């Protein structure tokens, strides 16, 4: 019984680490190749990491406040133009 509980704990830790790595990978990918576009004023920007983490996730994008027009909008990440 104790061994099973320990295994569950180890599996939980592995899942947690995998989830963190996945999240980190998503953020790195975003900052390297993507940006957010405000649907109201068209402003392109990369939000600070803290703002990204604390903002509400919605489908593919974020519900986040635009620094230019101050409007809280749903923004989808767009590919950077090279
Ligand atoms: Zn805006």
PDB file of the backbone (N, CA, C, O) and the ligand in Angstrom, with CONECT records:
HET     ZN  A 101       1
ATOM      1  N   UNK A   1       0.844  -1.214   0.000  1.00  0.00           N
ATOM      2  CA  UNK A   1       0.000   0.000   0.000  1.00  0.00           C
ATOM      3  C   UNK A   1       0.874   1.257   0.000  1.00  0.00           C
ATOM      4  O   UNK A   1       0.616   2.212  -0.732  1.00  0.00           O
ATOM      5  N   UNK A   2       1.916   1.231   0.841  1.00  0.00           N
ATOM      6  CA  UNK A   2       2.789   2.400   0.906  1.00  0.00           C
ATOM      7  C   UNK A   2       3.525   2.632  -0.419  1.00  0.00           C
ATOM      8  O   UNK A   2       3.716   3.766  -0.858  1.00  0.00           O
ATOM      9  N   UNK A   3       3.926   1.521  -1.034  1.00  0.00           N
ATOM     10  CA  UNK A   3       4.649   1.627  -2.319  1.00  0.00           C
ATOM     11  C   UNK A   3       3.738   2.247  -3.378  1.00  0.00           C
ATOM     12  O   UNK A   3       4.188   3.071  -4.174  1.00  0.00           O
ATOM     13  N   UNK A   4       2.477   1.862  -3.393  1.00  0.00           N
ATOM     14  CA  UNK A   4       1.531   2.411  -4.377  1.00  0.00           C
ATOM     15  C   UNK A   4       1.381   3.916  -4.159  1.00  0.00           C
ATOM     16  O   UNK A   4       1.374   4.688  -5.118  1.00  0.00           O
ATOM     17  N   UNK A   5       1.261   4.326  -2.909  1.00  0.00           N
ATOM     18  CA  UNK A   5       1.119   5.760  -2.608  1.00  0.00           C
ATOM     19  C   UNK A   5       2.352   6.532  -3.060  1.00  0.00           C
ATOM     20  O   UNK A   5       2.243   7.635  -3.594  1.00  0.00           O
ATOM     21  N   UNK A   6       3.527   5.942  -2.840  1.00  0.00           N
ATOM     22  CA  UNK A   6       4.770   6.604  -3.240  1.00  0.00           C
ATOM     23  C   UNK A   6       4.823   6.737  -4.758  1.00  0.00           C
ATOM     24  O   UNK A   6       5.239   7.767  -5.288  1.00  0.00           O
ATOM     25  N   UNK A   7       4.398   5.684  -5.447  1.00  0.00           N
ATOM     26  CA  UNK A   7       4.389   5.728  -6.911  1.00  0.00           C
ATOM     27  C   UNK A   7       3.454   6.819  -7.422  1.00  0.00           C
ATOM     28  O   UNK A   7       3.775   7.536  -8.370  1.00  0.00           O
ATOM     29  N   UNK A   8       2.295   6.933  -6.783  1.00  0.00           N
ATOM     30  CA  UNK A   8       1.335   7.970  -7.197  1.00  0.00           C
ATOM     31  C   UNK A   8       1.961   9.353  -7.014  1.00  0.00           C
ATOM     32  O   UNK A   8       1.789  10.239  -7.851  1.00  0.00           O
ATOM     33  N   UNK A   9       2.680   9.522  -5.925  1.00  0.00           N
ATOM     34  CA  UNK A   9       3.342  10.805  -5.649  1.00  0.00           C
ATOM     35  C   UNK A   9       4.380  11.109  -6.722  1.00  0.00           C
ATOM     36  O   UNK A   9       4.451  12.226  -7.233  1.00  0.00           O
ATOM     37  N   UNK A  10       5.190  10.091  -7.060  1.00  0.00           N
ATOM     38  CA  UNK A  10       6.226  10.273  -8.084  1.00  0.00           C
ATOM     39  C   UNK A  10       5.587  10.629  -9.428  1.00  0.00           C
ATOM     40  O   UNK A  10       6.056  11.526 -10.129  1.00  0.00           O
ATOM     41  N   UNK A  11       4.511   9.916  -9.780  1.00  0.00           N
ATOM     42  CA  UNK A  11       3.816  10.182 -11.047  1.00  0.00           C
ATOM     43  C   UNK A  11       3.264  11.615 -11.044  1.00  0.00           C
ATOM     44  O   UNK A  11       3.361  12.328 -12.043  1.00  0.00           O
ATOM     45  N   UNK A  12       2.688  12.024  -9.913  1.00  0.00           N
ATOM     46  CA  UNK A  12       2.136  13.381  -9.799  1.00  0.00           C
ATOM     47  C   UNK A  12       3.224  14.423  -9.995  1.00  0.00           C
ATOM     48  O   UNK A  12       3.010  15.431 -10.668  1.00  0.00           O
ATOM     49  N   UNK A  13       4.394  14.183  -9.406  1.00  0.00           N
ATOM     50  CA  UNK A  13       5.521  15.125  -9.537  1.00  0.00           C
ATOM     51  C   UNK A  13       5.982  15.181 -10.989  1.00  0.00           C
ATOM     52  O   UNK A  13       6.253  16.260 -11.516  1.00  0.00           O
ATOM     53  N   UNK A  14       6.071  14.019 -11.637  1.00  0.00           N
ATOM     54  CA  UNK A  14       6.501  13.969 -13.046  1.00  0.00           C
ATOM     55  C   UNK A  14       5.519  14.743 -13.922  1.00  0.00           C
ATOM     56  O   UNK A  14       5.927  15.506 -14.798  1.00  0.00           O
ATOM     57  N   UNK A  15       4.216  14.540 -13.678  1.00  0.00           N
ATOM     58  CA  UNK A  15       3.191  15.252 -14.463  1.00  0.00           C
ATOM     59  C   UNK A  15       3.326  16.762 -14.243  1.00  0.00           C
ATOM     60  O   UNK A  15       3.228  17.546 -15.187  1.00  0.00           O
ATOM     61  N   UNK A  16       3.550  17.156 -12.996  1.00  0.00           N
ATOM     62  CA  UNK A  16       3.700  18.572 -12.660  1.00  0.00           C
ATOM     63  C   UNK A  16       4.900  19.179 -13.388  1.00  0.00           C
ATOM     64  O   UNK A  16       4.798  20.261 -13.966  1.00  0.00           O
ATOM     65  N   UNK A  17       6.038  18.477 -13.359  1.00  0.00           N
ATOM     66  CA  UNK A  17       7.251  18.962 -14.024  1.00  0.00           C
ATOM     67  C   UNK A  17       7.027  19.037 -15.530  1.00  0.00           C
ATOM     68  O   UNK A  17       7.428  20.003 -16.178  1.00  0.00           O
ATOM     69  N   UNK A  18       6.379  18.004 -16.083  1.00  0.00           N
ATOM     70  CA  UNK A  18       6.099  17.994 -17.519  1.00  0.00           C
ATOM     71  C   UNK A  18       5.206  19.172 -17.888  1.00  0.00           C
ATOM     72  O   UNK A  18       5.419  19.814 -18.917  1.00  0.00           O
ATOM     73  N   UNK A  19       4.205  19.459 -17.053  1.00  0.00           N
ATOM     74  CA  UNK A  19       3.299  20.584 -17.308  1.00  0.00           C
ATOM     75  C   UNK A  19       4.059  21.909 -17.257  1.00  0.00           C
ATOM     76  O   UNK A  19       3.815  22.797 -18.073  1.00  0.00           O
ATOM     77  N   UNK A  20       4.977  22.043 -16.304  1.00  0.00           N
ATOM     78  CA  UNK A  20       5.776  23.268 -16.178  1.00  0.00           C
ATOM     79  C   UNK A  20       6.685  23.443 -17.384  1.00  0.00           C
ATOM     80  O   UNK A  20       6.810  24.541 -17.926  1.00  0.00           O
ATOM     81  N   UNK A  21       7.325  22.337 -17.805  1.00  0.00           N
ATOM     82  CA  UNK A  21       8.201  22.390 -18.975  1.00  0.00           C
ATOM     83  C   UNK A  21       7.410  22.764 -20.218  1.00  0.00           C
ATOM     84  O   UNK A  21       7.876  23.542 -21.050  1.00  0.00           O
ATOM     85  N   UNK A  22       6.211  22.206 -20.339  1.00  0.00           N
ATOM     86  CA  UNK A  22       5.353  22.490 -21.486  1.00  0.00           C
ATOM     87  C   UNK A  22       4.970  23.974 -21.493  1.00  0.00           C
ATOM     88  O   UNK A  22       5.001  24.628 -22.535  1.00  0.00           O
ATOM     89  N   UNK A  23       4.612  24.488 -20.323  1.00  0.00           N
ATOM     90  CA  UNK A  23       4.249  25.904 -20.205  1.00  0.00           C
ATOM     91  C   UNK A  23       5.446  26.788 -20.555  1.00  0.00           C
ATOM     92  O   UNK A  23       5.310  27.780 -21.272  1.00  0.00           O
ATOM     93  N   UNK A  24       6.626  26.413 -20.037  1.00  0.00           N
ATOM     94  CA  UNK A  24       7.847  27.175 -20.318  1.00  0.00           C
ATOM     95  C   UNK A  24       8.134  27.173 -21.814  1.00  0.00           C
ATOM     96  O   UNK A  24       8.491  28.200 -22.391  1.00  0.00           O
ATOM     97  N   UNK A  25       7.973  26.010 -22.432  1.00  0.00           N
ATOM     98  CA  UNK A  25       8.200  25.877 -23.870  1.00  0.00           C
ATOM     99  C   UNK A  25       7.249  26.780 -24.651  1.00  0.00           C
ATOM    100  O   UNK A  25       7.654  27.437 -25.611  1.00  0.00           O
ATOM    101  N   UNK A  26       5.979  26.809 -24.234  1.00  0.00           N
ATOM    102  CA  UNK A  26       4.981  27.647 -24.905  1.00  0.00           C
ATOM    103  C   UNK A  26       5.366  29.122 -24.816  1.00  0.00           C
ATOM    104  O   UNK A  26       5.252  29.863 -25.793  1.00  0.00           O
ATOM    105  N   UNK A  27       5.828  29.543 -23.625  1.00  0.00           N
ATOM    106  CA  UNK A  27       6.218  30.941 -23.425  1.00  0.00           C
ATOM    107  C   UNK A  27       7.440  31.288 -24.264  1.00  0.00           C
ATOM    108  O   UNK A  27       7.490  32.343 -24.896  1.00  0.00           O
ATOM    109  N   UNK A  28       8.426  30.391 -24.266  1.00  0.00           N
ATOM    110  CA  UNK A  28       9.648  30.640 -25.050  1.00  0.00           C
ATOM    111  C   UNK A  28       9.295  30.743 -26.527  1.00  0.00           C
ATOM    112  O   UNK A  28       9.780  31.631 -27.229  1.00  0.00           O
ATOM    113  N   UNK A  29       8.452  29.834 -26.992  1.00  0.00           N
ATOM    114  CA  UNK A  29       8.026  29.837 -28.392  1.00  0.00           C
ATOM    115  C   UNK A  29       7.307  31.143 -28.710  1.00  0.00           C
ATOM    116  O   UNK A  29       7.542  31.757 -29.751  1.00  0.00           O
ATOM    117  N   UNK A  30       6.430  31.559 -27.804  1.00  0.00           N
ATOM    118  CA  UNK A  30       5.686  32.803 -28.021  1.00  0.00           C
ATOM    119  C   UNK A  30       6.641  33.996 -28.136  1.00  0.00           C
ATOM    120  O   UNK A  30       6.549  34.791 -29.071  1.00  0.00           O
ATOM    121  N   UNK A  31       7.561  34.106 -27.169  1.00  0.00           N
ATOM    122  CA  UNK A  31       8.450  35.268 -27.152  1.00  0.00           C
ATOM    123  C   UNK A  31       9.415  35.272 -28.332  1.00  0.00           C
ATOM    124  O   UNK A  31       9.854  36.338 -28.765  1.00  0.00           O
ATOM    125  N   UNK A  32       9.751  34.102 -28.857  1.00  0.00           N
ATOM    126  CA  UNK A  32      10.691  34.046 -29.978  1.00  0.00           C
ATOM    127  C   UNK A  32      10.018  34.286 -31.309  1.00  0.00           C
ATOM    128  O   UNK A  32      10.615  34.875 -32.210  1.00  0.00           O
ATOM    129  N   UNK A  33       8.756  33.831 -31.449  1.00  0.00           N
ATOM    130  CA  UNK A  33       8.179  33.866 -32.797  1.00  0.00           C
ATOM    131  C   UNK A  33       6.815  34.543 -32.891  1.00  0.00           C
ATOM    132  O   UNK A  33       6.299  34.727 -33.993  1.00  0.00           O
ATOM    133  N   UNK A  34       6.222  34.916 -31.756  1.00  0.00           N
ATOM    134  CA  UNK A  34       4.859  35.446 -31.842  1.00  0.00           C
ATOM    135  C   UNK A  34       4.684  36.715 -31.015  1.00  0.00           C
ATOM    136  O   UNK A  34       5.510  37.046 -30.166  1.00  0.00           O
ATOM    137  N   UNK A  35       3.598  37.404 -31.284  1.00  0.00           N
ATOM    138  CA  UNK A  35       3.236  38.598 -30.515  1.00  0.00           C
ATOM    139  C   UNK A  35       1.717  38.682 -30.448  1.00  0.00           C
ATOM    140  O   UNK A  35       1.022  37.954 -31.157  1.00  0.00           O
ATOM    141  N   UNK A  36       1.202  39.559 -29.607  1.00  0.00           N
ATOM    142  CA  UNK A  36      -0.238  39.762 -29.515  1.00  0.00           C
ATOM    143  C   UNK A  36      -0.628  40.979 -30.333  1.00  0.00           C
ATOM    144  O   UNK A  36       0.143  41.929 -30.463  1.00  0.00           O
ATOM    145  N   UNK A  37      -1.844  40.938 -30.886  1.00  0.00           N
ATOM    146  CA  UNK A  37      -2.360  42.073 -31.642  1.00  0.00           C
ATOM    147  C   UNK A  37      -3.683  42.500 -31.027  1.00  0.00           C
ATOM    148  O   UNK A  37      -4.594  41.688 -30.866  1.00  0.00           O
ATOM    149  N   UNK A  38      -3.781  43.770 -30.686  1.00  0.00           N
ATOM    150  CA  UNK A  38      -5.025  44.298 -30.132  1.00  0.00           C
ATOM    151  C   UNK A  38      -6.062  44.407 -31.245  1.00  0.00           C
ATOM    152  O   UNK A  38      -5.801  45.038 -32.269  1.00  0.00           O
ATOM    153  N   UNK A  39      -7.238  43.797 -31.060  1.00  0.00           N
ATOM    154  CA  UNK A  39      -8.265  43.853 -32.112  1.00  0.00           C
ATOM    155  C   UNK A  39      -8.903  45.227 -32.239  1.00  0.00           C
ATOM    156  O   UNK A  39      -9.538  45.526 -33.250  1.00  0.00           O
ATOM    157  N   UNK A  40      -8.740  46.062 -31.223  1.00  0.00           N
ATOM    158  CA  UNK A  40      -9.368  47.396 -31.251  1.00  0.00           C
ATOM    159  C   UNK A  40      -8.506  48.409 -31.999  1.00  0.00           C
ATOM    160  O   UNK A  40      -8.985  49.100 -32.899  1.00  0.00           O
ATOM    161  N   UNK A  41      -7.208  48.493 -31.612  1.00  0.00           N
ATOM    162  CA  UNK A  41      -6.372  49.532 -32.218  1.00  0.00           C
ATOM    163  C   UNK A  41      -5.268  48.950 -33.101  1.00  0.00           C
ATOM    164  O   UNK A  41      -4.532  49.702 -33.739  1.00  0.00           O
ATOM    165  N   UNK A  42      -5.145  47.626 -33.144  1.00  0.00           N
ATOM    166  CA  UNK A  42      -4.154  46.998 -34.021  1.00  0.00           C
ATOM    167  C   UNK A  42      -2.736  47.051 -33.496  1.00  0.00           C
ATOM    168  O   UNK A  42      -1.789  46.774 -34.232  1.00  0.00           O
ATOM    169  N   UNK A  43      -2.581  47.405 -32.230  1.00  0.00           N
ATOM    170  CA  UNK A  43      -1.254  47.524 -31.640  1.00  0.00           C
ATOM    171  C   UNK A  43      -0.607  46.142 -31.456  1.00  0.00           C
ATOM    172  O   UNK A  43      -1.214  45.250 -30.863  1.00  0.00           O
ATOM    173  N   UNK A  44       0.618  45.966 -31.960  1.00  0.00           N
ATOM    174  CA  UNK A  44       1.355  44.709 -31.822  1.00  0.00           C
ATOM    175  C   UNK A  44       2.310  44.820 -30.645  1.00  0.00           C
ATOM    176  O   UNK A  44       3.060  45.790 -30.540  1.00  0.00           O
ATOM    177  N   UNK A  45       2.286  43.835 -29.766  1.00  0.00           N
ATOM    178  CA  UNK A  45       3.159  43.919 -28.591  1.00  0.00           C
ATOM    179  C   UNK A  45       3.416  42.552 -27.981  1.00  0.00           C
ATOM    180  O   UNK A  45       2.689  41.587 -28.217  1.00  0.00           O
ATOM    181  N   UNK A  46       4.483  42.507 -27.183  1.00  0.00           N
ATOM    182  CA  UNK A  46       4.795  41.313 -26.400  1.00  0.00           C
ATOM    183  C   UNK A  46       4.655  41.700 -24.935  1.00  0.00           C
ATOM    184  O   UNK A  46       5.444  42.494 -24.423  1.00  0.00           O
ATOM    185  N   UNK A  47       3.657  41.144 -24.258  1.00  0.00           N
ATOM    186  CA  UNK A  47       3.462  41.518 -22.858  1.00  0.00           C
ATOM    187  C   UNK A  47       4.591  41.000 -21.975  1.00  0.00           C
ATOM    188  O   UNK A  47       5.221  39.998 -22.313  1.00  0.00           O
ATOM    189  N   UNK A  48       4.861  41.668 -20.843  1.00  0.00           N
ATOM    190  CA  UNK A  48       5.865  41.166 -19.907  1.00  0.00           C
ATOM    191  C   UNK A  48       5.486  39.767 -19.411  1.00  0.00           C
ATOM    192  O   UNK A  48       4.308  39.415 -19.350  1.00  0.00           O
ATOM    193  N   UNK A  49       6.502  38.980 -19.061  1.00  0.00           N
ATOM    194  CA  UNK A  49       6.286  37.578 -18.663  1.00  0.00           C
ATOM    195  C   UNK A  49       5.246  37.470 -17.543  1.00  0.00           C
ATOM    196  O   UNK A  49       4.354  36.624 -17.593  1.00  0.00           O
ATOM    197  N   UNK A  50       5.373  38.336 -16.536  1.00  0.00           N
ATOM    198  CA  UNK A  50       4.450  38.270 -15.397  1.00  0.00           C
ATOM    199  C   UNK A  50       3.010  38.490 -15.839  1.00  0.00           C
ATOM    200  O   UNK A  50       2.094  37.813 -15.371  1.00  0.00           O
ATOM    201  N   UNK A  51       2.822  39.438 -16.738  1.00  0.00           N
ATOM    202  CA  UNK A  51       1.486  39.749 -17.240  1.00  0.00           C
ATOM    203  C   UNK A  51       0.925  38.560 -18.021  1.00  0.00           C
ATOM    204  O   UNK A  51      -0.270  38.268 -17.963  1.00  0.00           O
ATOM    205  N   UNK A  52       1.814  37.881 -18.753  1.00  0.00           N
ATOM    206  CA  UNK A  52       1.406  36.700 -19.515  1.00  0.00           C
ATOM    207  C   UNK A  52       0.921  35.599 -18.583  1.00  0.00           C
ATOM    208  O   UNK A  52      -0.103  34.961 -18.826  1.00  0.00           O
ATOM    209  N   UNK A  53       1.685  35.389 -17.504  1.00  0.00           N
ATOM    210  CA  UNK A  53       1.365  34.296 -16.588  1.00  0.00           C
ATOM    211  C   UNK A  53       0.069  34.600 -15.825  1.00  0.00           C
ATOM    212  O   UNK A  53      -0.750  33.711 -15.591  1.00  0.00           O
ATOM    213  N   UNK A  54      -0.101  35.875 -15.443  1.00  0.00           N
ATOM    214  CA  UNK A  54      -1.254  36.240 -14.618  1.00  0.00           C
ATOM    215  C   UNK A  54      -2.524  36.488 -15.427  1.00  0.00           C
ATOM    216  O   UNK A  54      -3.618  36.501 -14.862  1.00  0.00           O
ATOM    217  N   UNK A  55      -2.399  36.686 -16.741  1.00  0.00           N
ATOM    218  CA  UNK A  55      -3.586  36.970 -17.535  1.00  0.00           C
ATOM    219  C   UNK A  55      -4.392  35.700 -17.778  1.00  0.00           C
ATOM    220  O   UNK A  55      -3.889  34.583 -17.655  1.00  0.00           O
ATOM    221  N   UNK A  56      -5.660  35.907 -18.126  1.00  0.00           N
ATOM    222  CA  UNK A  56      -6.580  34.782 -18.297  1.00  0.00           C
ATOM    223  C   UNK A  56      -6.346  34.117 -19.648  1.00  0.00           C
ATOM    224  O   UNK A  56      -6.326  34.778 -20.686  1.00  0.00           O
ATOM    225  N   UNK A  57      -6.170  32.808 -19.618  1.00  0.00           N
ATOM    226  CA  UNK A  57      -6.051  32.061 -20.858  1.00  0.00           C
ATOM    227  C   UNK A  57      -7.431  31.850 -21.462  1.00  0.00           C
ATOM    228  O   UNK A  57      -8.392  31.562 -20.749  1.00  0.00           O
ATOM    229  N   UNK A  58      -7.525  31.992 -22.778  1.00  0.00           N
ATOM    230  CA  UNK A  58      -8.783  31.744 -23.462  1.00  0.00           C
ATOM    231  C   UNK A  58      -8.476  31.118 -24.817  1.00  0.00           C
ATOM    232  O   UNK A  58      -7.866  31.755 -25.675  1.00  0.00           O
ATOM    233  N   UNK A  59      -8.891  29.897 -25.005  1.00  0.00           N
ATOM    234  CA  UNK A  59      -8.629  29.129 -26.223  1.00  0.00           C
ATOM    235  C   UNK A  59      -7.139  29.220 -26.568  1.00  0.00           C
ATOM    236  O   UNK A  59      -6.293  28.702 -25.838  1.00  0.00           O
ATOM    237  N   UNK A  60      -6.825  29.887 -27.693  1.00  0.00           N
ATOM    238  CA  UNK A  60      -5.430  29.996 -28.130  1.00  0.00           C
ATOM    239  C   UNK A  60      -4.773  31.246 -27.554  1.00  0.00           C
ATOM    240  O   UNK A  60      -3.551  31.307 -27.421  1.00  0.00           O
ATOM    241  N   UNK A  61      -5.581  32.231 -27.216  1.00  0.00           N
ATOM    242  CA  UNK A  61      -5.040  33.536 -26.870  1.00  0.00           C
ATOM    243  C   UNK A  61      -5.161  33.884 -25.401  1.00  0.00           C
ATOM    244  O   UNK A  61      -5.203  33.019 -24.527  1.00  0.00           O
ATOM    245  N   UNK A  62      -5.214  35.179 -25.166  1.00  0.00           N
ATOM    246  CA  UNK A  62      -5.225  35.712 -23.808  1.00  0.00           C
ATOM    247  C   UNK A  62      -6.260  36.820 -23.709  1.00  0.00           C
ATOM    248  O   UNK A  62      -6.513  37.554 -24.664  1.00  0.00           O
ATOM    249  N   UNK A  63      -6.856  36.919 -22.510  1.00  0.00           N
ATOM    250  CA  UNK A  63      -7.681  38.094 -22.246  1.00  0.00           C
ATOM    251  C   UNK A  63      -6.793  39.040 -21.459  1.00  0.00           C
ATOM    252  O   UNK A  63      -6.478  38.788 -20.296  1.00  0.00           O
ATOM    253  N   UNK A  64      -6.396  40.118 -22.094  1.00  0.00           N
ATOM    254  CA  UNK A  64      -5.341  40.964 -21.556  1.00  0.00           C
ATOM    255  C   UNK A  64      -5.610  42.425 -21.930  1.00  0.00           C
ATOM    256  O   UNK A  64      -6.246  42.721 -22.942  1.00  0.00           O
ATOM    257  N   UNK A  65      -5.104  43.328 -21.079  1.00  0.00           N
ATOM    258  CA  UNK A  65      -5.341  44.753 -21.321  1.00  0.00           C
ATOM    259  C   UNK A  65      -4.300  45.316 -22.276  1.00  0.00           C
ATOM    260  O   UNK A  65      -3.097  45.132 -22.085  1.00  0.00           O
ATOM    261  N   UNK A  66      -4.774  45.996 -23.295  1.00  0.00           N
ATOM    262  CA  UNK A  66      -3.887  46.614 -24.282  1.00  0.00           C
ATOM    263  C   UNK A  66      -3.187  47.813 -23.654  1.00  0.00           C
ATOM    264  O   UNK A  66      -3.849  48.661 -23.055  1.00  0.00           O
ATOM    265  N   UNK A  67      -1.847  47.906 -23.776  1.00  0.00           N
ATOM    266  CA  UNK A  67      -1.127  49.026 -23.162  1.00  0.00           C
ATOM    267  C   UNK A  67      -1.326  50.339 -23.923  1.00  0.00           C
ATOM    268  O   UNK A  67      -1.037  51.412 -23.394  1.00  0.00           O
ATOM    269  N   UNK A  68      -1.816  50.256 -25.158  1.00  0.00           N
ATOM    270  CA  UNK A  68      -1.968  51.466 -25.967  1.00  0.00           C
ATOM    271  C   UNK A  68      -3.338  52.112 -25.777  1.00  0.00           C
ATOM    272  O   UNK A  68      -3.438  53.301 -25.475  1.00  0.00           O
ATOM    273  N   UNK A  69      -4.409  51.301 -25.961  1.00  0.00           N
ATOM    274  CA  UNK A  69      -5.750  51.896 -25.869  1.00  0.00           C
ATOM    275  C   UNK A  69      -6.412  51.578 -24.525  1.00  0.00           C
ATOM    276  O   UNK A  69      -7.475  52.121 -24.225  1.00  0.00           O
ATOM    277  N   UNK A  70      -5.802  50.706 -23.712  1.00  0.00           N
ATOM    278  CA  UNK A  70      -6.325  50.411 -22.370  1.00  0.00           C
ATOM    279  C   UNK A  70      -7.544  49.522 -22.361  1.00  0.00           C
ATOM    280  O   UNK A  70      -8.166  49.339 -21.315  1.00  0.00           O
ATOM    281  N   UNK A  71      -7.900  48.966 -23.503  1.00  0.00           N
ATOM    282  CA  UNK A  71      -9.083  48.122 -23.595  1.00  0.00           C
ATOM    283  C   UNK A  71      -8.727  46.678 -23.267  1.00  0.00           C
ATOM    284  O   UNK A  71      -7.709  46.166 -23.733  1.00  0.00           O
ATOM    285  N   UNK A  72      -9.561  46.025 -22.469  1.00  0.00           N
ATOM    286  CA  UNK A  72      -9.326  44.624 -22.117  1.00  0.00           C
ATOM    287  C   UNK A  72      -9.968  43.762 -23.185  1.00  0.00           C
ATOM    288  O   UNK A  72     -11.192  43.714 -23.305  1.00  0.00           O
ATOM    289  N   UNK A  73      -9.136  43.082 -23.960  1.00  0.00           N
ATOM    290  CA  UNK A  73      -9.631  42.352 -25.116  1.00  0.00           C
ATOM    291  C   UNK A  73      -9.076  40.939 -25.165  1.00  0.00           C
ATOM    292  O   UNK A  73      -8.070  40.620 -24.531  1.00  0.00           O
ATOM    293  N   UNK A  74      -9.760  40.100 -25.937  1.00  0.00           N
ATOM    294  CA  UNK A  74      -9.216  38.774 -26.235  1.00  0.00           C
ATOM    295  C   UNK A  74      -8.240  38.933 -27.391  1.00  0.00           C
ATOM    296  O   UNK A  74      -8.611  39.405 -28.466  1.00  0.00           O
ATOM    297  N   UNK A  75      -6.992  38.536 -27.164  1.00  0.00           N
ATOM    298  CA  UNK A  75      -5.976  38.672 -28.208  1.00  0.00           C
ATOM    299  C   UNK A  75      -5.382  37.313 -28.538  1.00  0.00           C
ATOM    300  O   UNK A  75      -5.019  36.540 -27.652  1.00  0.00           O
ATOM    301  N   UNK A  76      -5.292  37.041 -29.831  1.00  0.00           N
ATOM    302  CA  UNK A  76      -4.672  35.793 -30.275  1.00  0.00           C
ATOM    303  C   UNK A  76      -3.231  36.062 -30.661  1.00  0.00           C
ATOM    304  O   UNK A  76      -2.918  37.114 -31.218  1.00  0.00           O
ATOM    305  N   UNK A  77      -2.345  35.107 -30.363  1.00  0.00           N
ATOM    306  CA  UNK A  77      -0.967  35.309 -30.799  1.00  0.00           C
ATOM    307  C   UNK A  77      -0.856  35.245 -32.314  1.00  0.00           C
ATOM    308  O   UNK A  77      -1.486  34.408 -32.961  1.00  0.00           O
ATOM    309  N   UNK A  78      -0.050  36.137 -32.869  1.00  0.00           N
ATOM    310  CA  UNK A  78       0.197  36.156 -34.307  1.00  0.00           C
ATOM    311  C   UNK A  78       1.682  35.942 -34.540  1.00  0.00           C
ATOM    312  O   UNK A  78       2.514  36.310 -33.711  1.00  0.00           O
ATOM    313  N   UNK A  79       2.000  35.346 -35.670  1.00  0.00           N
ATOM    314  CA  UNK A  79       3.407  35.122 -36.011  1.00  0.00           C
ATOM    315  C   UNK A  79       4.107  36.442 -36.294  1.00  0.00           C
ATOM    316  O   UNK A  79       3.551  37.322 -36.951  1.00  0.00           O
ATOM    317  N   UNK A  80       5.336  36.575 -35.791  1.00  0.00           N
ATOM    318  CA  UNK A  80       6.138  37.750 -36.088  1.00  0.00           C
ATOM    319  C   UNK A  80       6.441  37.796 -37.585  1.00  0.00           C
ATOM    320  O   UNK A  80       6.692  36.765 -38.209  1.00  0.00           O
ATOM    321  N   UNK A  81       6.413  38.978 -38.139  1.00  0.00           N
ATOM    322  CA  UNK A  81       6.782  39.136 -39.545  1.00  0.00           C
ATOM    323  C   UNK A  81       8.300  39.257 -39.617  1.00  0.00           C
ATOM    324  O   UNK A  81       8.907  40.118 -38.980  1.00  0.00           O
ATOM    325  N   UNK A  82       8.879  38.393 -40.392  1.00  0.00           N
ATOM    326  CA  UNK A  82      10.348  38.382 -40.457  1.00  0.00           C
ATOM    327  C   UNK A  82      10.837  39.422 -41.454  1.00  0.00           C
ATOM    328  O   UNK A  82      12.043  39.567 -41.652  1.00  0.00           O
TER     329      UNK A  82
HETATM  330 ZN    ZN A 101      -5.467  48.482 -28.239  1.00  0.00          ZN
END
